[in-house]
Amino acid sequence: MHTHNVSHAAVVIGRFQPFHDGHRSLLQRALAAAPRVVVVIGSAFQARSPKHPFTWQERAEMVRLSFPEAERRRLHCVPVRDFFDDARWVAAVRHAVAGAWAGAGPAAPPETVTLVGHARDATRDYLEAFPDWTLKRADNVPVRRASLMRDALFAAPETAFGELAGEIPPGTIEVLRAWRNGPAFEALAEEAGLLREYEASWASAPYPPVLVTVDCVVKCGNHVLLIRRGQAPGKGLFAVPGGFLEQRETTQQAALRELEEETHLDLPPATLRACLKATDVFDRPDRSARGRTITHGFFFDLGERELPALRADDDAAAAEWTPVEALQAREDRFLDDHFQMLDHYLGLLPAPSAL
């Protein structure tokens, strides 16, 4: 019989793209530390892409199938979306942990929480964001990075299943085989190949490239301006207008240029400048599939005027005015972190309560 205090939970946080033996080792440590383990599946509602090829439900199934039945009953997977604001993300994690705890038994939150993880690089600084939880650091398991596993899966999936057998639990392999035969794989594999070529084009650079882009959130009344991507990466996905900074322009000039090139928004530049309400830098290292890309966000509020005319062009296959209330239903159909940008400026999601 398990002797741990039943009011003690352990938490493991990850993207699990895919779930591998390093992740399984963390969960084994968590299962040894507490009778109930909450597995927080991050980036839960992203559109499928070579960087996020698996839905949160597929990742939860990888976790479930990687443990015997008795341990499965002690694991509770919960989805958590990404936020621009770290404080909102921390609150969302706490809210998800409290909800998993209440849904599995007692309504009161656990008296103590142990967070199990390992610090690989600066992207693991979230481990320090829960000072009231006990942090249990675990040693790294010698497996390749998840990004390299994804590369292998897209380049040669049948060979990859054999190569990864020593680094991925059999339960994950089972889910991956079903995913490989599903409707999303071919388009993802094609885009992954294009991204490999894109990365190879920078191979001779003396330093790893840091790319600079601009993105525009344009609101008019209760509508927001969206495009549909006309080419990879993210072909067919929704996005806000934007693109790369050119050598001889400021970021604001680039924003106005991209609005004109992609949407032909029927407003003069002086009017747009007068409607600029906020600018922010979106610089999470893994925000873009194209590599290290820092984007400058521009929020234009056009007020209650009649919706200006649009005409899609350049990288945009379509441009449209979308009701703000329709955005959340499309959350899993946006490029990169563009839904998080919209949420940041428009307040689409309620603030989660904290544990």
Disulfide bonds with the S-S distance in Angstrom:
none
